[in-house]
């Protein structure tokens, strides 16, 4: 049996993540190129920022759906 609320939350979070991450990733790569970062520096830089943004986004989505259900 599929948990419809969990499926809605997962879908909403994935759509939101795509809308946020595409332009953010473009900007981060542009910054890395401008700063002439190495591949490892670029990887650490992008991963760190995307991790923080993803954690905050997921927290906000979870709170939204938690309030909606209760």
Secondary structure by P-SEA (a helix, b strand, c coil): ccaaaaaaaaaaaaaaaaaaaaaaaaaaaaaaaaacccaaaaaaaaaaaaaaaaaaaaaaaaaaaaaaac
